Amino acid sequence: MSETENTIAKLQEEAYAVLKTIYDPEIPVNIYDLGLIYKVTITGTRCDVLMSLTSPTCPMSDVLVYQIENRVKLIDGIDQVTVEITFDPPWQQDMISEEGQLKLGLL
């Protein structure tokens, strides 16, 4: 793995760690373990986050996007963060991680 690939992998790992600190205000599980994060892509100093919401009418979508943009941008080496919300595929409860299911009492 080249130095550039190592840097990208490290930044991606840090971005995922940050995403695990962001919680949906209505659900006591972080957005990563809820299964809302579909993909994180690092290109140079830019981080693109592809995510979904539990519902297309989620009233907290602006809050979540704001938190993602501002917290991920604090990672050394990331200057720009773009969040894209998609509903393809639509979020479903089975996308919640095992840890998230335990916290929600689903297991």
Buried (B, 14 or more C-beta within 10 A) or exposed (E): EEEEEEBBEEBBEBBBEBBBEBBBEEBEBBBBBBBBBBEBEBEEEEBBBBBBBBEEEBEBBEEBBEBBBEBBBEBEEBEEBBBEBEEEEEBEEEBBBEBBBEBBEEE
